[in-house]
């Protein structure tokens, strides 16, 4: 029997792997090389501005 945490882990892994495969197919279709980034697998970027030390 799988617990709820196991189901969450399984669904998360399926979504991440599916996202990688979808991005790879889009890159191949556009003629670009396929890039894998293990630190940021879905290439998510922060939407808030970076702090600057200018005064």
mmCIF entry with sequence, helices, sheets and N, C-alpha, C, O atoms, coordinates in Angstrom:
data_MODEL
# 
_entry.id   MODEL 
# 
_entity.id                         1 
_entity.type                       polymer 
_entity.pdbx_number_of_molecules   1 
# 
_entity_poly.entity_id                      1 
_entity_poly.type                           'polypeptide(L)' 
_entity_poly.nstd_linkage                   no 
_entity_poly.nstd_monomer                   no 
_entity_poly.pdbx_seq_one_letter_code       
;(UNK)(UNK)(UNK)(UNK)(UNK)(UNK)(UNK)(UNK)(UNK)(UNK)(UNK)(UNK)(UNK)(UNK)(UNK)(UNK)
(UNK)(UNK)(UNK)(UNK)(UNK)(UNK)(UNK)(UNK)(UNK)(UNK)(UNK)(UNK)(UNK)(UNK)(UNK)(UNK)
(UNK)(UNK)(UNK)(UNK)(UNK)(UNK)(UNK)(UNK)(UNK)(UNK)(UNK)(UNK)(UNK)(UNK)(UNK)(UNK)
(UNK)(UNK)(UNK)(UNK)(UNK)(UNK)(UNK)
;
_entity_poly.pdbx_seq_one_letter_code_can   XXXXXXXXXXXXXXXXXXXXXXXXXXXXXXXXXXXXXXXXXXXXXXXXXXXXXXX 
_entity_poly.pdbx_strand_id                 A 
# 
loop_
_entity_poly_seq.entity_id 
_entity_poly_seq.num 
_entity_poly_seq.mon_id 
_entity_poly_seq.hetero 
1 1  UNK n 
1 2  UNK n 
1 3  UNK n 
1 4  UNK n 
1 5  UNK n 
1 6  UNK n 
1 7  UNK n 
1 8  UNK n 
1 9  UNK n 
1 10 UNK n 
1 11 UNK n 
1 12 UNK n 
1 13 UNK n 
1 14 UNK n 
1 15 UNK n 
1 16 UNK n 
1 17 UNK n 
1 18 UNK n 
1 19 UNK n 
1 20 UNK n 
1 21 UNK n 
1 22 UNK n 
1 23 UNK n 
1 24 UNK n 
1 25 UNK n 
1 26 UNK n 
1 27 UNK n 
1 28 UNK n 
1 29 UNK n 
1 30 UNK n 
1 31 UNK n 
1 32 UNK n 
1 33 UNK n 
1 34 UNK n 
1 35 UNK n 
1 36 UNK n 
1 37 UNK n 
1 38 UNK n 
1 39 UNK n 
1 40 UNK n 
1 41 UNK n 
1 42 UNK n 
1 43 UNK n 
1 44 UNK n 
1 45 UNK n 
1 46 UNK n 
1 47 UNK n 
1 48 UNK n 
1 49 UNK n 
1 50 UNK n 
1 51 UNK n 
1 52 UNK n 
1 53 UNK n 
1 54 UNK n 
1 55 UNK n 
# 
_struct_asym.id          A 
_struct_asym.entity_id   1 
# 
_struct_conf.conf_type_id            HELX_P 
_struct_conf.id                      HELX_P1 
_struct_conf.pdbx_PDB_helix_id       AA1 
_struct_conf.beg_label_comp_id       UNK 
_struct_conf.beg_label_asym_id       A 
_struct_conf.beg_label_seq_id        4 
_struct_conf.pdbx_beg_PDB_ins_code   ? 
_struct_conf.end_label_comp_id       UNK 
_struct_conf.end_label_asym_id       A 
_struct_conf.end_label_seq_id        29 
_struct_conf.pdbx_end_PDB_ins_code   ? 
_struct_conf.beg_auth_comp_id        UNK 
_struct_conf.beg_auth_asym_id        A 
_struct_conf.beg_auth_seq_id         4 
_struct_conf.end_auth_comp_id        UNK 
_struct_conf.end_auth_asym_id        A 
_struct_conf.end_auth_seq_id         29 
_struct_conf.pdbx_PDB_helix_class    1 
_struct_conf.details                 ? 
_struct_conf.pdbx_PDB_helix_length   26 
# 
_struct_conf_type.id          HELX_P 
_struct_conf_type.criteria    ? 
_struct_conf_type.reference   ? 
# 
loop_
_atom_site.group_PDB 
_atom_site.id 
_atom_site.type_symbol 
_atom_site.label_atom_id 
_atom_site.label_alt_id 
_atom_site.label_comp_id 
_atom_site.label_asym_id 
_atom_site.label_entity_id 
_atom_site.label_seq_id 
_atom_site.pdbx_PDB_ins_code 
_atom_site.Cartn_x 
_atom_site.Cartn_y 
_atom_site.Cartn_z 
_atom_site.occupancy 
_atom_site.B_iso_or_equiv 
_atom_site.pdbx_formal_charge 
_atom_site.auth_seq_id 
_atom_site.auth_comp_id 
_atom_site.auth_asym_id 
_atom_site.auth_atom_id 
_atom_site.pdbx_PDB_model_num 
ATOM 1   N N  . UNK A 1 1  ? 0.841  -1.182 0.000   1.00 0.00 ? 1  UNK A N  1 
ATOM 2   C CA . UNK A 1 1  ? 0.000  0.000  0.000   1.00 0.00 ? 1  UNK A CA 1 
ATOM 3   C C  . UNK A 1 1  ? 0.887  1.246  0.000   1.00 0.00 ? 1  UNK A C  1 
ATOM 4   O O  . UNK A 1 1  ? 1.890  1.321  0.710   1.00 0.00 ? 1  UNK A O  1 
ATOM 5   N N  . UNK A 1 2  ? 0.494  2.202  -0.804  1.00 0.00 ? 2  UNK A N  1 
ATOM 6   C CA . UNK A 1 2  ? 1.220  3.470  -0.844  1.00 0.00 ? 2  UNK A CA 1 
ATOM 7   C C  . UNK A 1 2  ? 0.531  4.487  0.050   1.00 0.00 ? 2  UNK A C  1 
ATOM 8   O O  . UNK A 1 2  ? -0.696 4.553  0.117   1.00 0.00 ? 2  UNK A O  1 
ATOM 9   N N  . UNK A 1 3  ? 1.327  5.257  0.718   1.00 0.00 ? 3  UNK A N  1 
ATOM 10  C CA . UNK A 1 3  ? 0.760  6.305  1.564   1.00 0.00 ? 3  UNK A CA 1 
ATOM 11  C C  . UNK A 1 3  ? 0.549  7.566  0.731   1.00 0.00 ? 3  UNK A C  1 
ATOM 12  O O  . UNK A 1 3  ? 0.943  7.626  -0.433  1.00 0.00 ? 3  UNK A O  1 
ATOM 13  N N  . UNK A 1 4  ? -0.060 8.542  1.323   1.00 0.00 ? 4  UNK A N  1 
ATOM 14  C CA . UNK A 1 4  ? -0.309 9.795  0.612   1.00 0.00 ? 4  UNK A CA 1 
ATOM 15  C C  . UNK A 1 4  ? 0.986  10.481 0.202   1.00 0.00 ? 4  UNK A C  1 
ATOM 16  O O  . UNK A 1 4  ? 1.051  11.076 -0.873  1.00 0.00 ? 4  UNK A O  1 
ATOM 17  N N  . UNK A 1 5  ? 2.008  10.409 1.032   1.00 0.00 ? 5  UNK A N  1 
ATOM 18  C CA . UNK A 1 5  ? 3.297  11.032 0.705   1.00 0.00 ? 5  UNK A CA 1 
ATOM 19  C C  . UNK A 1 5  ? 3.926  10.332 -0.499  1.00 0.00 ? 5  UNK A C  1 
ATOM 20  O O  . UNK A 1 5  ? 4.537  10.977 -1.351  1.00 0.00 ? 5  UNK A O  1 
ATOM 21  N N  . UNK A 1 6  ? 3.774  9.023  -0.563  1.00 0.00 ? 6  UNK A N  1 
ATOM 22  C CA . UNK A 1 6  ? 4.304  8.287  -1.710  1.00 0.00 ? 6  UNK A CA 1 
ATOM 23  C C  . UNK A 1 6  ? 3.591  8.705  -2.989  1.00 0.00 ? 6  UNK A C  1 
ATOM 24  O O  . UNK A 1 6  ? 4.225  8.850  -4.035  1.00 0.00 ? 6  UNK A O  1 
ATOM 25  N N  . UNK A 1 7  ? 2.280  8.897  -2.912  1.00 0.00 ? 7  UNK A N  1 
ATOM 26  C CA . UNK A 1 7  ? 1.528  9.348  -4.084  1.00 0.00 ? 7  UNK A CA 1 
ATOM 27  C C  . UNK A 1 7  ? 1.963  10.748 -4.517  1.00 0.00 ? 7  UNK A C  1 
ATOM 28  O O  . UNK A 1 7  ? 2.097  11.013 -5.712  1.00 0.00 ? 7  UNK A O  1 
ATOM 29  N N  . UNK A 1 8  ? 2.180  11.636 -3.563  1.00 0.00 ? 8  UNK A N  1 
ATOM 30  C CA . UNK A 1 8  ? 2.641  12.992 -3.892  1.00 0.00 ? 8  UNK A CA 1 
ATOM 31  C C  . UNK A 1 8  ? 4.001  12.932 -4.572  1.00 0.00 ? 8  UNK A C  1 
ATOM 32  O O  . UNK A 1 8  ? 4.225  13.626 -5.564  1.00 0.00 ? 8  UNK A O  1 
ATOM 33  N N  . UNK A 1 9  ? 4.916  12.109 -4.054  1.00 0.00 ? 9  UNK A N  1 
ATOM 34  C CA . UNK A 1 9  ? 6.232  11.951 -4.651  1.00 0.00 ? 9  UNK A CA 1 
ATOM 35  C C  . UNK A 1 9  ? 6.124  11.376 -6.059  1.00 0.00 ? 9  UNK A C  1 
ATOM 36  O O  . UNK A 1 9  ? 6.792  11.857 -6.974  1.00 0.00 ? 9  UNK A O  1 
ATOM 37  N N  . UNK A 1 10 ? 5.304  10.367 -6.239  1.00 0.00 ? 10 UNK A N  1 
ATOM 38  C CA . UNK A 1 10 ? 5.129  9.729  -7.543  1.00 0.00 ? 10 UNK A CA 1 
ATOM 39  C C  . UNK A 1 10 ? 4.559  10.708 -8.566  1.00 0.00 ? 10 UNK A C  1 
ATOM 40  O O  . UNK A 1 10 ? 5.054  10.786 -9.690  1.00 0.00 ? 10 UNK A O  1 
ATOM 41  N N  . UNK A 1 11 ? 3.542  11.440 -8.191  1.00 0.00 ? 11 UNK A N  1 
ATOM 42  C CA . UNK A 1 11 ? 2.925  12.413 -9.104  1.00 0.00 ? 11 UNK A CA 1 
ATOM 43  C C  . UNK A 1 11 ? 3.911  13.530 -9.431  1.00 0.00 ? 11 UNK A C  1 
ATOM 44  O O  . UNK A 1 11 ? 3.985  13.967 -10.580 1.00 0.00 ? 11 UNK A O  1 
ATOM 45  N N  . UNK A 1 12 ? 4.668  13.997 -8.442  1.00 0.00 ? 12 UNK A N  1 
ATOM 46  C CA . UNK A 1 12 ? 5.661  15.049 -8.682  1.00 0.00 ? 12 UNK A CA 1 
ATOM 47  C C  . UNK A 1 12 ? 6.725  14.583 -9.665  1.00 0.00 ? 12 UNK A C  1 
ATOM 48  O O  . UNK A 1 12 ? 7.084  15.320 -10.583 1.00 0.00 ? 12 UNK A O  1 
ATOM 49  N N  . UNK A 1 13 ? 7.225  13.390 -9.485  1.00 0.00 ? 13 UNK A N  1 
ATOM 50  C CA . UNK A 1 13 ? 8.250  12.867 -10.386 1.00 0.00 ? 13 UNK A CA 1 
ATOM 51  C C  . UNK A 1 13 ? 7.700  12.697 -11.804 1.00 0.00 ? 13 UNK A C  1 
ATOM 52  O O  . UNK A 1 13 ? 8.400  12.990 -12.774 1.00 0.00 ? 13 UNK A O  1 
ATOM 53  N N  . UNK A 1 14 ? 6.470  12.233 -11.935 1.00 0.00 ? 14 UNK A N  1 
ATOM 54  C CA . UNK A 1 14 ? 5.869  12.092 -13.260 1.00 0.00 ? 14 UNK A CA 1 
ATOM 55  C C  . UNK A 1 14 ? 5.723  13.448 -13.945 1.00 0.00 ? 14 UNK A C  1 
ATOM 56  O O  . UNK A 1 14 ? 5.977  13.567 -15.144 1.00 0.00 ? 14 UNK A O  1 
ATOM 57  N N  . UNK A 1 15 ? 5.318  14.463 -13.197 1.00 0.00 ? 15 UNK A N  1 
ATOM 58  C CA . UNK A 1 15 ? 5.167  15.792 -13.781 1.00 0.00 ? 15 UNK A CA 1 
ATOM 59  C C  . UNK A 1 15 ? 6.508  16.391 -14.189 1.00 0.00 ? 15 UNK A C  1 
ATOM 60  O O  . UNK A 1 15 ? 6.611  17.016 -15.244 1.00 0.00 ? 15 UNK A O  1 
ATOM 61  N N  . UNK A 1 16 ? 7.540  16.205 -13.358 1.00 0.00 ? 16 UNK A N  1 
ATOM 62  C CA . UNK A 1 16 ? 8.857  16.736 -13.696 1.00 0.00 ? 16 UNK A CA 1 
ATOM 63  C C  . UNK A 1 16 ? 9.428  16.028 -14.915 1.00 0.00 ? 16 UNK A C  1 
ATOM 64  O O  . UNK A 1 16 ? 9.937  16.679 -15.827 1.00 0.00 ? 16 UNK A O  1 
ATOM 65  N N  . UNK A 1 17 ? 9.347  14.704 -14.940 1.00 0.00 ? 17 UNK A N  1 
ATOM 66  C CA . UNK A 1 17 ? 9.863  13.957 -16.093 1.00 0.00 ? 17 UNK A CA 1 
ATOM 67  C C  . UNK A 1 17 ? 9.067  14.269 -17.358 1.00 0.00 ? 17 UNK A C  1 
ATOM 68  O O  . UNK A 1 17 ? 9.639  14.360 -18.444 1.00 0.00 ? 17 UNK A O  1 
ATOM 69  N N  . UNK A 1 18 ? 7.764  14.431 -17.223 1.00 0.00 ? 18 UNK A N  1 
ATOM 70  C CA . UNK A 1 18 ? 6.948  14.814 -18.372 1.00 0.00 ? 18 UNK A CA 1 
ATOM 71  C C  . UNK A 1 18 ? 7.294  16.201 -18.875 1.00 0.00 ? 18 UNK A C  1 
ATOM 72  O O  . UNK A 1 18 ? 7.297  16.439 -20.083 1.00 0.00 ? 18 UNK A O  1 
ATOM 73  N N  . UNK A 1 19 ? 7.589  17.124 -17.959 1.00 0.00 ? 19 UNK A N  1 
ATOM 74  C CA . UNK A 1 19 ? 7.991  18.466 -18.354 1.00 0.00 ? 19 UNK A CA 1 
ATOM 75  C C  . UNK A 1 19 ? 9.314  18.465 -19.078 1.00 0.00 ? 19 UNK A C  1 
ATOM 76  O O  . UNK A 1 19 ? 9.489  19.184 -20.062 1.00 0.00 ? 19 UNK A O  1 
ATOM 77  N N  . UNK A 1 20 ? 10.269 17.648 -18.591 1.00 0.00 ? 20 UNK A N  1 
ATOM 78  C CA . UNK A 1 20 ? 11.560 17.511 -19.275 1.00 0.00 ? 20 UNK A CA 1 
ATOM 79  C C  . UNK A 1 20 ? 11.360 16.980 -20.685 1.00 0.00 ? 20 UNK A C  1 
ATOM 80  O O  . UNK A 1 20 ? 11.935 17.506 -21.638 1.00 0.00 ? 20 UNK A O  1 
ATOM 81  N N  . UNK A 1 21 ? 10.543 15.934 -20.820 1.00 0.00 ? 21 UNK A N  1 
ATOM 82  C CA . UNK A 1 21 ? 10.323 15.325 -22.131 1.00 0.00 ? 21 UNK A CA 1 
ATOM 83  C C  . UNK A 1 21 ? 9.639  16.313 -23.077 1.00 0.00 ? 21 UNK A C  1 
ATOM 84  O O  . UNK A 1 21 ? 9.997  16.390 -24.252 1.00 0.00 ? 21 UNK A O  1 
ATOM 85  N N  . UNK A 1 22 ? 8.666  17.063 -22.579 1.00 0.00 ? 22 UNK A N  1 
ATOM 86  C CA . UNK A 1 22 ? 7.954  18.039 -23.403 1.00 0.00 ? 22 UNK A CA 1 
ATOM 87  C C  . UNK A 1 22 ? 8.892  19.146 -23.868 1.00 0.00 ? 22 UNK A C  1 
ATOM 88  O O  . UNK A 1 22 ? 8.859  19.543 -25.032 1.00 0.00 ? 22 UNK A O  1 
ATOM 89  N N  . UNK A 1 23 ? 9.733  19.647 -22.952 1.00 0.00 ? 23 UNK A N  1 
ATOM 90  C CA . UNK A 1 23 ? 10.703 20.684 -23.333 1.00 0.00 ? 23 UNK A CA 1 
ATOM 91  C C  . UNK A 1 23 ? 11.704 20.146 -24.350 1.00 0.00 ? 23 UNK A C  1 
ATOM 92  O O  . UNK A 1 23 ? 12.097 20.865 -25.268 1.00 0.00 ? 23 UNK A O  1 
ATOM 93  N N  . UNK A 1 24 ? 12.122 18.890 -24.197 1.00 0.00 ? 24 UNK A N  1 
ATOM 94  C CA . UNK A 1 24 ? 13.066 18.295 -25.143 1.00 0.00 ? 24 UNK A CA 1 
ATOM 95  C C  . UNK A 1 24 ? 12.434 18.175 -26.527 1.00 0.00 ? 24 UNK A C  1 
ATOM 96  O O  . UNK A 1 24 ? 13.090 18.449 -27.531 1.00 0.00 ? 24 UNK A O  1 
ATOM 97  N N  . UNK A 1 25 ? 11.173 17.771 -26.588 1.00 0.00 ? 25 UNK A N  1 
ATOM 98  C CA . UNK A 1 25 ? 10.485 17.663 -27.883 1.00 0.00 ? 25 UNK A CA 1 
ATOM 99  C C  . UNK A 1 25 ? 10.340 19.027 -28.551 1.00 0.00 ? 25 UNK A C  1 
ATOM 100 O O  . UNK A 1 25 ? 10.508 19.140 -29.765 1.00 0.00 ? 25 UNK A O  1 
ATOM 101 N N  . UNK A 1 26 ? 10.035 20.053 -27.782 1.00 0.00 ? 26 UNK A N  1 
ATOM 102 C CA . UNK A 1 26 ? 9.912  21.401 -28.339 1.00 0.00 ? 26 UNK A CA 1 
ATOM 103 C C  . UNK A 1 26 ? 11.265 21.874 -28.857 1.00 0.00 ? 26 UNK A C  1 
ATOM 104 O O  . UNK A 1 26 ? 11.344 22.458 -29.938 1.00 0.00 ? 26 UNK A O  1 
ATOM 105 N N  . UNK A 1 27 ? 12.334 21.627 -28.094 1.00 0.00 ? 27 UNK A N  1 
ATOM 106 C CA . UNK A 1 27 ? 13.674 22.036 -28.533 1.00 0.00 ? 27 UNK A CA 1 
ATOM 107 C C  . UNK A 1 27 ? 14.077 21.319 -29.815 1.00 0.00 ? 27 UNK A C  1 
ATOM 108 O O  . UNK A 1 27 ? 14.630 21.935 -30.725 1.00 0.00 ? 27 UNK A O  1 
ATOM 109 N N  . UNK A 1 28 ? 13.804 20.028 -29.889 1.00 0.00 ? 28 UNK A N  1 
ATOM 110 C CA . UNK A 1 28 ? 14.139 19.268 -31.096 1.00 0.00 ? 28 UNK A CA 1 
ATOM 111 C C  . UNK A 1 28 ? 13.341 19.780 -32.286 1.00 0.00 ? 28 UNK A C  1 
ATOM 112 O O  . UNK A 1 28 ? 13.877 19.907 -33.387 1.00 0.00 ? 28 UNK A O  1 
ATOM 113 N N  . UNK A 1 29 ? 12.065 20.072 -32.071 1.00 0.00 ? 29 UNK A N  1 
ATOM 114 C CA . UNK A 1 29 ? 11.217 20.561 -33.168 1.00 0.00 ? 29 UNK A CA 1 
ATOM 115 C C  . UNK A 1 29 ? 11.694 21.925 -33.674 1.00 0.00 ? 29 UNK A C  1 
ATOM 116 O O  . UNK A 1 29 ? 11.541 22.230 -34.856 1.00 0.00 ? 29 UNK A O  1 
ATOM 117 N N  . UNK A 1 30 ? 12.268 22.744 -32.795 1.00 0.00 ? 30 UNK A N  1 
ATOM 118 C CA . UNK A 1 30 ? 12.760 24.059 -33.192 1.00 0.00 ? 30 UNK A CA 1 
ATOM 119 C C  . UNK A 1 30 ? 14.203 24.018 -33.672 1.00 0.00 ? 30 UNK A C  1 
ATOM 120 O O  . UNK A 1 30 ? 14.747 25.048 -34.071 1.00 0.00 ? 30 UNK A O  1 
ATOM 121 N N  . UNK A 1 31 ? 14.833 22.847 -33.640 1.00 0.00 ? 31 UNK A N  1 
ATOM 122 C CA . UNK A 1 31 ? 16.197 22.706 -34.116 1.00 0.00 ? 31 UNK A CA 1 
ATOM 123 C C  . UNK A 1 31 ? 17.258 23.158 -33.132 1.00 0.00 ? 31 UNK A C  1 
ATOM 124 O O  . UNK A 1 31 ? 18.412 23.349 -33.516 1.00 0.00 ? 31 UNK A O  1 
ATOM 125 N N  . UNK A 1 32 ? 16.895 23.334 -31.878 1.00 0.00 ? 32 UNK A N  1 
ATOM 126 C CA . UNK A 1 32 ? 17.860 23.742 -30.859 1.00 0.00 ? 32 UNK A CA 1 
ATOM 127 C C  . UNK A 1 32 ? 18.374 22.512 -30.121 1.00 0.00 ? 32 UNK A C  1 
ATOM 128 O O  . UNK A 1 32 ? 17.703 21.480 -30.096 1.00 0.00 ? 32 UNK A O  1 
ATOM 129 N N  . UNK A 1 33 ? 19.563 22.610 -29.516 1.00 0.00 ? 33 UNK A N  1 
ATOM 130 C CA . UNK A 1 33 ? 20.064 21.467 -28.743 1.00 0.00 ? 33 UNK A CA 1 
ATOM 131 C C  . UNK A 1 33 ? 19.273 21.296 -27.448 1.00 0.00 ? 33 UNK A C  1 
ATOM 132 O O  . UNK A 1 33 ? 18.763 22.262 -26.880 1.00 0.00 ? 33 UNK A O  1 
ATOM 133 N N  . UNK A 1 34 ? 19.184 20.063 -27.002 1.00 0.00 ? 34 UNK A N  1 
ATOM 134 C CA . UNK A 1 34 ? 18.480 19.759 -25.757 1.00 0.00 ? 34 UNK A CA 1 
ATOM 135 C C  . UNK A 1 34 ? 19.444 19.966 -24.601 1.00 0.00 ? 34 UNK A C  1 
ATOM 136 O O  . UNK A 1 34 ? 20.545 19.415 -24.598 1.00 0.00 ? 34 UNK A O  1 
ATOM 137 N N  . UNK A 1 35 ? 19.030 20.765 -23.616 1.00 0.00 ? 35 UNK A N  1 
ATOM 138 C CA . UNK A 1 35 ? 19.869 21.059 -22.457 1.00 0.00 ? 35 UNK A CA 1 
ATOM 139 C C  . UNK A 1 35 ? 19.190 20.536 -21.192 1.00 0.00 ? 35 UNK A C  1 
ATOM 140 O O  . UNK A 1 35 ? 18.000 20.762 -20.974 1.00 0.00 ? 35 UNK A O  1 
ATOM 141 N N  . UNK A 1 36 ? 19.966 19.834 -20.362 1.00 0.00 ? 36 UNK A N  1 
ATOM 142 C CA . UNK A 1 36 ? 19.453 19.337 -19.097 1.00 0.00 ? 36 UNK A CA 1 
ATOM 143 C C  . UNK A 1 36 ? 20.162 20.062 -17.965 1.00 0.00 ? 36 UNK A C  1 
ATOM 144 O O  . UNK A 1 36 ? 21.392 20.094 -17.913 1.00 0.00 ? 36 UNK A O  1 
ATOM 145 N N  . UNK A 1 37 ? 19.392 20.639 -17.067 1.00 0.00 ? 37 UNK A N  1 
ATOM 146 C CA . UNK A 1 37 ? 19.931 21.339 -15.911 1.00 0.00 ? 37 UNK A CA 1 
ATOM 147 C C  . UNK A 1 37 ? 19.377 20.648 -14.668 1.00 0.00 ? 37 UNK A C  1 
ATOM 148 O O  . UNK A 1 37 ? 18.202 20.802 -14.336 1.00 0.00 ? 37 UNK A O  1 
ATOM 149 N N  . UNK A 1 38 ? 20.231 19.883 -13.981 1.00 0.00 ? 38 UNK A N  1 
ATOM 150 C CA . UNK A 1 38 ? 19.756 19.116 -12.834 1.00 0.00 ? 38 UNK A CA 1 
ATOM 151 C C  . UNK A 1 38 ? 19.431 19.994 -11.630 1.00 0.00 ? 38 UNK A C  1 
ATOM 152 O O  . UNK A 1 38 ? 18.602 19.617 -10.802 1.00 0.00 ? 38 UNK A O  1 
ATOM 153 N N  . UNK A 1 39 ? 20.071 21.163 -11.517 1.00 0.00 ? 39 UNK A N  1 
ATOM 154 C CA . UNK A 1 39 ? 19.780 22.049 -10.390 1.00 0.00 ? 39 UNK A CA 1 
ATOM 155 C C  . UNK A 1 39 ? 18.435 22.752 -10.549 1.00 0.00 ? 39 UNK A C  1 
ATOM 156 O O  . UNK A 1 39 ? 17.774 23.060 -9.557  1.00 0.00 ? 39 UNK A O  1 
ATOM 157 N N  . UNK A 1 40 ? 18.030 23.004 -11.786 1.00 0.00 ? 40 UNK A N  1 
ATOM 158 C CA . UNK A 1 40 ? 16.774 23.686 -12.065 1.00 0.00 ? 40 UNK A CA 1 
ATOM 159 C C  . UNK A 1 40 ? 16.108 22.973 -13.250 1.00 0.00 ? 40 UNK A C  1 
ATOM 160 O O  . UNK A 1 40 ? 16.155 23.470 -14.375 1.00 0.00 ? 40 UNK A O  1 
ATOM 161 N N  . UNK A 1 41 ? 15.488 21.809 -13.003 1.00 0.00 ? 41 UNK A N  1 
ATOM 162 C CA . UNK A 1 41 ? 15.037 20.963 -14.102 1.00 0.00 ? 41 UNK A CA 1 
ATOM 163 C C  . UNK A 1 41 ? 13.986 21.589 -15.008 1.00 0.00 ? 41 UNK A C  1 
ATOM 164 O O  . UNK A 1 41 ? 13.971 21.315 -16.207 1.00 0.00 ? 41 UNK A O  1 
ATOM 165 N N  . UNK A 1 42 ? 13.122 22.409 -14.472 1.00 0.00 ? 42 UNK A N  1 
ATOM 166 C CA . UNK A 1 42 ? 12.072 23.001 -15.301 1.00 0.00 ? 42 UNK A CA 1 
ATOM 167 C C  . UNK A 1 42 ? 12.395 24.430 -15.706 1.00 0.00 ? 42 UNK A C  1 
ATOM 168 O O  . UNK A 1 42 ? 11.550 25.119 -16.276 1.00 0.00 ? 42 UNK A O  1 
ATOM 169 N N  . UNK A 1 43 ? 13.613 24.884 -15.416 1.00 0.00 ? 43 UNK A N  1 
ATOM 170 C CA . UNK A 1 43 ? 14.092 26.217 -15.780 1.00 0.00 ? 43 UNK A CA 1 
ATOM 171 C C  . UNK A 1 43 ? 13.189 27.311 -15.209 1.00 0.00 ? 43 UNK A C  1 
ATOM 172 O O  . UNK A 1 43 ? 12.834 28.262 -15.906 1.00 0.00 ? 43 UNK A O  1 
ATOM 173 N N  . UNK A 1 44 ? 12.829 27.169 -13.961 1.00 0.00 ? 44 UNK A N  1 
ATOM 174 C CA . UNK A 1 44 ? 11.997 28.164 -13.289 1.00 0.00 ? 44 UNK A CA 1 
ATOM 175 C C  . UNK A 1 44 ? 12.874 29.314 -12.818 1.00 0.00 ? 44 UNK A C  1 
ATOM 176 O O  . UNK A 1 44 ? 13.974 29.092 -12.314 1.00 0.00 ? 44 UNK A O  1 
ATOM 177 N N  . UNK A 1 45 ? 12.394 30.532 -12.981 1.00 0.00 ? 45 UNK A N  1 
ATOM 178 C CA . UNK A 1 45 ? 13.163 31.714 -12.607 1.00 0.00 ? 45 UNK A CA 1 
ATOM 179 C C  . UNK A 1 45 ? 12.371 32.558 -11.627 1.00 0.00 ? 45 UNK A C  1 
ATOM 180 O O  . UNK A 1 45 ? 11.142 32.598 -11.672 1.00 0.00 ? 45 UNK A O  1 
ATOM 181 N N  . UNK A 1 46 ? 13.088 33.229 -10.743 1.00 0.00 ? 46 UNK A N  1 
ATOM 182 C CA . UNK A 1 46 ? 12.441 34.102 -9.769  1.00 0.00 ? 46 UNK A CA 1 
ATOM 183 C C  . UNK A 1 46 ? 11.822 35.293 -10.489 1.00 0.00 ? 46 UNK A C  1 
ATOM 184 O O  . UNK A 1 46 ? 12.391 35.799 -11.456 1.00 0.00 ? 46 UNK A O  1 
ATOM 185 N N  . UNK A 1 47 ? 10.679 35.734 -10.032 1.00 0.00 ? 47 UNK A N  1 
ATOM 186 C CA . UNK A 1 47 ? 9.967  36.848 -10.656 1.00 0.00 ? 47 UNK A CA 1 
ATOM 187 C C  . UNK A 1 47 ? 10.135 38.159 -9.913  1.00 0.00 ? 47 UNK A C  1 
ATOM 188 O O  . UNK A 1 47 ? 9.585  39.174 -10.340 1.00 0.00 ? 47 UNK A O  1 
ATOM 189 N N  . UNK A 1 48 ? 10.879 38.171 -8.815  1.00 0.00 ? 48 UNK A N  1 
ATOM 190 C CA . UNK A 1 48 ? 11.065 39.408 -8.072  1.00 0.00 ? 48 UNK A CA 1 
ATOM 191 C C  . UNK A 1 48 ? 12.419 40.010 -8.455  1.00 0.00 ? 48 UNK A C  1 
ATOM 192 O O  . UNK A 1 48 ? 13.329 39.280 -8.847  1.00 0.00 ? 48 UNK A O  1 
ATOM 193 N N  . UNK A 1 49 ? 12.557 41.319 -8.346  1.00 0.00 ? 49 UNK A N  1 
ATOM 194 C CA . UNK A 1 49 ? 13.824 41.949 -8.750  1.00 0.00 ? 49 UNK A CA 1 
ATOM 195 C C  . UNK A 1 49 ? 14.952 41.625 -7.792  1.00 0.00 ? 49 UNK A C  1 
ATOM 196 O O  . UNK A 1 49 ? 14.723 41.423 -6.599  1.00 0.00 ? 49 UNK A O  1 
ATOM 197 N N  . UNK A 1 50 ? 16.158 41.576 -8.306  1.00 0.00 ? 50 UNK A N  1 
ATOM 198 C CA . UNK A 1 50 ? 17.327 41.335 -7.475  1.00 0.00 ? 50 UNK A CA 1 
ATOM 199 C C  . UNK A 1 50 ? 17.673 42.606 -6.701  1.00 0.00 ? 50 UNK A C  1 
ATOM 200 O O  . UNK A 1 50 ? 17.420 43.718 -7.163  1.00 0.00 ? 50 UNK A O  1 
ATOM 201 N N  . UNK A 1 51 ? 18.251 42.420 -5.525  1.00 0.00 ? 51 UNK A N  1 
ATOM 202 C CA . UNK A 1 51 ? 18.635 43.577 -4.711  1.00 0.00 ? 51 UNK A CA 1 
ATOM 203 C C  . UNK A 1 51 ? 19.874 44.222 -5.310  1.00 0.00 ? 51 UNK A C  1 
ATOM 204 O O  . UNK A 1 51 ? 20.801 43.535 -5.740  1.00 0.00 ? 51 UNK A O  1 
ATOM 205 N N  . UNK A 1 52 ? 19.878 45.544 -5.332  1.00 0.00 ? 52 UNK A N  1 
ATOM 206 C CA . UNK A 1 52 ? 21.053 46.260 -5.779  1.00 0.00 ? 52 UNK A CA 1 
ATOM 207 C C  . UNK A 1 52 ? 21.565 47.097 -4.619  1.00 0.00 ? 52 UNK A C  1 
ATOM 208 O O  . UNK A 1 52 ? 20.791 47.560 -3.781  1.00 0.00 ? 52 UNK A O  1 
ATOM 209 N N  . UNK A 1 53 ? 22.864 47.284 -4.581  1.00 0.00 ? 53 UNK A N  1 
ATOM 210 C CA . UNK A 1 53 ? 23.473 48.036 -3.483  1.00 0.00 ? 53 UNK A CA 1 
ATOM 211 C C  . UNK A 1 53 ? 23.764 49.484 -3.892  1.00 0.00 ? 53 UNK A C  1 
ATOM 212 O O  . UNK A 1 53 ? 24.615 50.134 -3.285  1.00 0.00 ? 53 UNK A O  1 
ATOM 213 N N  . UNK A 1 54 ? 23.087 49.982 -4.888  1.00 0.00 ? 54 UNK A N  1 
ATOM 214 C CA . UNK A 1 54 ? 23.302 51.365 -5.330  1.00 0.00 ? 54 UNK A CA 1 
ATOM 215 C C  . UNK A 1 54 ? 22.563 52.328 -4.420  1.00 0.00 ? 54 UNK A C  1 
ATOM 216 O O  . UNK A 1 54 ? 21.399 52.108 -4.088  1.00 0.00 ? 54 UNK A O  1 
ATOM 217 N N  . UNK A 1 55 ? 23.243 53.405 -4.015  1.00 0.00 ? 55 UNK A N  1 
ATOM 218 C CA . UNK A 1 55 ? 22.601 54.421 -3.159  1.00 0.00 ? 55 UNK A CA 1 
ATOM 219 C C  . UNK A 1 55 ? 22.912 55.795 -3.697  1.00 0.00 ? 55 UNK A C  1 
ATOM 220 O O  . UNK A 1 55 ? 22.472 56.794 -3.130  1.00 0.00 ? 55 UNK A O  1 
# 
